[in-house]
Structure formats: structure tokens, C-alpha cells
């Protein structure tokens, strides 16, 4: 790789990677704060695994940057070798993506009123995408240099197919979420203004997060194919992992705010909306504050909105 990179400057090779990686580390800092807030407010949910994986992935990213900028400082031959940390980071990233997207698929299953066929299709697409992602991470251990890795036809095909599947899965999940939110919004807005506001917020959030991750996946594919003497594709992979984790944490932390928006009034405002049908640990709790606290700890806002819409439909038909 040294011969192929004799005319390549360090700026062109590593400049973009360092900038994107620094941006990803900033997003990790935001995600760490979100993890702390979530574990502080929702201690019954197991989040330690996601937080641990993000911390481990960040440690690998720091090692990659250290190897490029310190160990291989000014030495293109050292920089051109595939160290152990980049493929390991790719493998950890795929585990994070599997956890995040698996969570959103479970939300779609609830919102679709347990549509098993759709859930299986999304789960299969995600499984194939993760399988190819783990394969490309494992293949990176086989090739000694980034040049041989780029020039390997099999690695190029698998990498591009993985990115294409990532775009498809992101788009499918975001599209399904928006569809079901919009379906419930068309029904629920006639009965409760708070349902209208919550569903509008959820639709906007699903579109934004889905579009951002899709754009990053496309950028990874394009830069990997066209910019062989530039490590920006590594930085974009790092950035994608942080965006996936933050999309999940942002959704989870938003539950309290959304619950407060839908349940801020007294018992009369929630009677007949479907909230009263939930199985609380203490059925004697009737105040809005106590109900809100219990709902926040045992349920997700999407499921509660679905219950409210069903209850509103029941009241209308009666």
C-alpha cells in the first residue's frame, strides 16, 4: 500500500476521518448524558448493556485514531495496515444496530396491533443486514492492508450490499412507524388534542432519525467505493453507530415528556382513554401524578398512545 500511497498526503488520507470521528465523539458525549438521564429516571429498564457497548465502541475508535495519528505518525506503511481495532469496532457497531433496530421493530409490532407478518419481514431484513455487517467486519481481519481490502471484489460487494440493506432497513422501519403514527393520528386527533400533538411529534422524530441514518449509510457506500485513498468511510461508520444509539436513547428519554403532555390533567381526563385498562401494580392509585409515574416505568409512549386511540374509538362507537 505504501507504493500506491506515495503521492497521497496525510491530510487527504486522514483529515476527513479525524474531523468526522471528533464529531462522532461529541455525539457520544451527548449519548452518555442521555444514558445517565435514562438510567436515573427509568431504573427498571436494562440499559447497562447498550451503555457498555457504546463505551467499548468509543474505546476502539480512540485506538483507531491513536494508531493513525500517533503510532503511524507520518508513516504511510503503518497507517495502511489494517489494525485489530477497526474491524472489531465494525462488529460492535453491528451489535448496537441490531439492538436499536430490534427495539424499533418491537414498537412497530405493538403499533401494528401485533402484525406478525410485517414484523417477521422487518426482522429478517435486519438479520440479513447484521449478518453481512458481521461478515465484512470479520473479512477485515483477513486482509493485511486497506489497499488489498479495497481491491478485493468479495469485500467490495459485501460492503456495498450491507450499506444498501442498511438504507432499506432504515427506510422500512421509519416508513412503518410514520404509517402507523399517521393512521392513529387521523383517528385520535378528533378526540384528544394531546394525542394529535404526541403523534405529530413521533412522526417527525421517526422521519428525521430514519432519513439521517439512511443518508449516512449512503455516504459510507459512496465514499468506500470512490475514495479508496481516504479513510472518511471509517469515520462515517463511527458516526452512524453513535446516531443509532442516540436515536434510541432520545426516544426512551422522550417518554416522560410525552406522558406528561398526554396525562397532565386529573383522573377525568384519562378515564375512557384506555389508560385505565393498564394493569398497575397498585389499582388504588388514582391521581394523575401517581398514574403518570407508574405508566412511565412500565410502558412506552407509543403503546399508551395506541391504547388511547383505541379507547377513543370505543367511546365514539358507543
Secondary structure as UniProt FT lines:
FT   TURN            2..7
FT   HELIX           10..41
FT   TURN            43..44
FT   HELIX           48..66
FT   HELIX           67..71
FT   TURN            72..74
FT   HELIX           76..79
FT   HELIX           84..111
FT   TURN            112..113
FT   HELIX           116..142
FT   HELIX           146..151
FT   HELIX           153..188
FT   TURN            189..191
FT   HELIX           193..226
FT   TURN            228..229
FT   HELIX           232..262
FT   HELIX           267..270
FT   TURN            271..274
FT   HELIX           275..277
FT   TURN            283..284
FT   HELIX           288..298
FT   HELIX           301..317
//
